Amino acid sequence: MSLTTPSPLPPGVRVVVSELAESPPEAIGTTMSIVPMPAPDPAALSPRDVIVAVRSAAVGWVDLLMTSGQYQHMARPPYTPGLESAGVVVWKGPAAGGEIAEGDAVLVDGLLVGPRSLGAYQAYGGFASYVVAPVEAVHALPGALTFDQAAALLGSYETAYHALVARGRVSPGDTVLIHGASGATGLAAVQVAKILGAQVIATGRSDAKLAVVREHGADHVINVRDEAGGVRRFRDDVKAITGGRGADVVYDAVGGEISLESLRCVSFGARFLVVGWASTPHVARGKGQRGAPNANALPTNLIMMKGLDVLGCPAVISTVHDPSLRPPRLAQVLRWAAEGRIRPHVSHAFPLAQFAEAMRARWSGEVIGGCVLHP
Ligand SMILES: NC(=O)c1ccc[n+]([C@@H]2O[C@H](COP(=O)([O-])OP(=O)(O)OC[C@H]3O[C@@H](n4cnc5c(N)ncnc54)[C@H](OP(=O)(O)O)[C@@H]3O)[C@@H](O)[C@H]2O)c1
């Protein structure tokens, strides 16, 4: 039996969003700051809790949209951003079970902890020195994943799984057209579609970024940028690759013009997976005023005549309506990571104090795959 009292954890810091801004860039410059954070007090926690010293926190597109209340799930300010994080267990409650030990490297489940969660752990965003989590929300780092890769795993790969497997029913031989393929969820979708046996055509606006997408498994890449910076006509490229048939599945995380052009190069009966709209982020009003004055629209004439299935793919909302979707999805993503079959690419890492630079890098499209902060 130890006669010494464990030394208290040192204080840390965290990022706080004090109020919802008009837009994410405005939030970065005005309503976000870094403040001292007392270490969580074990005496005040549940016996089933663990304290994680955060080593890496993902900076996601959703983290940005939340700062202006333009994301469908609104965090109430003041709050700490950071949907996903990974770190080291520095305290474990007496009833937290035997699978996780102090000193273990873990990732934290953003559906149960942090600003995207619905329960009692919303305050523990990952842009902080510490996160408190119920023991069921932490998982040992799978396989050879680093803290940075683990922090960039679940949101992106679970979204790819939900869209391609649960909604798109992608099977071997399908041709999948993936937009925003250099992004967090797009790059995950490239890897998951390859595991499912599909042929992957990936799109983007930068040859350099598309070269990385190809390294991660894309069979074909198409730069869709026109000379004026808009979206060029790429239907002929897709038809040439598919022998005139068109894509069987579209994974659309970009929206806007690219969605419309896609409808011109899909096969009859194709599945159009609506994942997001990175090119039109201001669908809802800023400052959390809701409404969708700038929502994307798809032409019903093409949907009808091509017999398309247009499928909305909200990875988190779907689990609220059907909780049975989550356990097999989470297990499969962790298994693929453990087997080394999926490997998140993280192009940018910053110290926590440079959260503004990290968020600007994500917003301006510099990032390939993941961007992380190191508290
Ligand atoms: N359905 C879900 O459950 C779910 C889950 C997570 C995210 N999402 C949504 O999916 C979308 C993508 O998320 P993400 O995390 O992958 O974002 P991300 O990492 O920022 O990637 C978005 C990609 O879109 C491409 N893009 C094309 N036009 C763009 C434009 N005008 N502005 C910015 N990017 C543009 C960029 O690639 P290039 O520069 O190569 O063109 C970029 O890499 C977002 O709308 C997000 O809200 C949905």
The ligand as an SDF file (V2000), in Angstrom:
LIG
                    3D

 48 52  0  0  0  0  0  0  0  0999 V2000
  -22.0830   14.3410  -42.7500 N   0  0  0  0  0  0  0  0  0  0  0  0
  -21.3680   14.4170  -41.6440 C   0  0  0  0  0  0  0  0  0  0  0  0
  -21.6620   13.7940  -40.6410 O   0  0  0  0  0  0  0  0  0  0  0  0
  -20.1430   15.2780  -41.6310 C   0  0  0  0  0  0  0  0  0  0  0  0
  -19.0690   15.0100  -40.7600 C   0  0  0  0  0  0  0  0  0  0  0  0
  -17.9190   15.8020  -40.8300 C   0  0  0  0  0  0  0  0  0  0  0  0
  -17.8800   16.8670  -41.7120 C   0  0  0  0  0  0  0  0  0  0  0  0
  -18.9630   17.1220  -42.5080 N   0  0  0  0  0  0  0  0  0  0  0  0
  -18.9650   18.2350  -43.4610 C   0  0  0  0  0  0  0  0  0  0  0  0
  -18.1700   17.8570  -44.5780 O   0  0  0  0  0  0  0  0  0  0  0  0
  -17.5810   19.0170  -45.1250 C   0  0  0  0  0  0  0  0  0  0  0  0
  -16.0780   18.7930  -45.2190 C   0  0  0  0  0  0  0  0  0  0  0  0
  -15.5820   18.6180  -43.9110 O   0  0  0  0  0  0  0  0  0  0  0  0
  -14.0430   18.3330  -43.6920 P   0  0  0  0  0  0  0  0  0  0  0  0
  -13.8560   18.1860  -42.2440 O   0  0  0  0  0  0  0  0  0  0  0  0
  -13.5800   17.2730  -44.5810 O   0  0  0  0  0  0  0  0  0  0  0  0
  -13.4500   19.7370  -44.1480 O   0  0  0  0  0  0  0  0  0  0  0  0
  -12.0010   20.0600  -44.7090 P   0  0  0  0  0  0  0  0  0  0  0  0
  -11.0140   19.1690  -44.0790 O   0  0  0  0  0  0  0  0  0  0  0  0
  -11.7950   21.5190  -44.5850 O   0  0  0  0  0  0  0  0  0  0  0  0
  -12.0620   19.6490  -46.2620 O   0  0  0  0  0  0  0  0  0  0  0  0
  -12.8970   20.2470  -47.1840 C   0  0  0  0  0  0  0  0  0  0  0  0
  -12.2730   20.1150  -48.5320 C   0  0  0  0  0  0  0  0  0  0  0  0
  -13.1930   20.6810  -49.4540 O   0  0  0  0  0  0  0  0  0  0  0  0
  -12.4600   21.1830  -50.5540 C   0  0  0  0  0  0  0  0  0  0  0  0
  -13.0680   22.4260  -51.0510 N   0  0  0  0  0  0  0  0  0  0  0  0
  -13.5810   22.6140  -52.2910 C   0  0  0  0  0  0  0  0  0  0  0  0
  -14.0430   23.8270  -52.4540 N   0  0  0  0  0  0  0  0  0  0  0  0
  -13.8080   24.4770  -51.3160 C   0  0  0  0  0  0  0  0  0  0  0  0
  -14.0400   25.8050  -50.8930 C   0  0  0  0  0  0  0  0  0  0  0  0
  -14.6100   26.7130  -51.6940 N   0  0  0  0  0  0  0  0  0  0  0  0
  -13.6520   26.1470  -49.6440 N   0  0  0  0  0  0  0  0  0  0  0  0
  -13.0570   25.2410  -48.8340 C   0  0  0  0  0  0  0  0  0  0  0  0
  -12.8230   23.9530  -49.1740 N   0  0  0  0  0  0  0  0  0  0  0  0
  -13.1980   23.5860  -50.4080 C   0  0  0  0  0  0  0  0  0  0  0  0
  -11.0230   21.4140  -50.0900 C   0  0  0  0  0  0  0  0  0  0  0  0
  -10.1940   20.6170  -50.9220 O   0  0  0  0  0  0  0  0  0  0  0  0
   -9.4260   21.2620  -52.1760 P   0  0  0  0  0  0  0  0  0  0  0  0
   -8.7440   22.4900  -51.6670 O   0  0  0  0  0  0  0  0  0  0  0  0
   -8.4910   20.1830  -52.6000 O   0  0  0  0  0  0  0  0  0  0  0  0
  -10.4920   21.5560  -53.1650 O   0  0  0  0  0  0  0  0  0  0  0  0
  -10.9790   20.8950  -48.6740 C   0  0  0  0  0  0  0  0  0  0  0  0
   -9.8620   20.0660  -48.4460 O   0  0  0  0  0  0  0  0  0  0  0  0
  -17.9850   20.1870  -44.2480 C   0  0  0  0  0  0  0  0  0  0  0  0
  -19.1020   20.8280  -44.8110 O   0  0  0  0  0  0  0  0  0  0  0  0
  -18.3680   19.5200  -42.9460 C   0  0  0  0  0  0  0  0  0  0  0  0
  -19.2940   20.2720  -42.2060 O   0  0  0  0  0  0  0  0  0  0  0  0
  -20.0700   16.3450  -42.4830 C   0  0  0  0  0  0  0  0  0  0  0  0
  1  2  1  0
  2  3  2  0
  2  4  1  0
  4  5  1  0
  4 48  2  0
  5  6  2  0
  6  7  1  0
  7  8  2  0
  8  9  1  0
  8 48  1  0
  9 10  1  0
  9 46  1  0
 10 11  1  0
 11 12  1  0
 11 44  1  0
 12 13  1  0
 13 14  1  0
 14 15  2  0
 14 16  1  0
 14 17  1  0
 17 18  1  0
 18 19  2  0
 18 20  1  0
 18 21  1  0
 21 22  1  0
 22 23  1  0
 23 24  1  0
 23 42  1  0
 24 25  1  0
 25 26  1  0
 25 36  1  0
 26 27  1  0
 26 35  1  0
 27 28  2  0
 28 29  1  0
 29 30  1  0
 29 35  2  0
 30 31  1  0
 30 32  2  0
 32 33  1  0
 33 34  2  0
 34 35  1  0
 36 37  1  0
 36 42  1  0
 37 38  1  0
 38 39  2  0
 38 40  1  0
 38 41  1  0
 42 43  1  0
 44 45  1  0
 44 46  1  0
 46 47  1  0
M  CHG  2   8   1  16  -1
M  END
$$$$
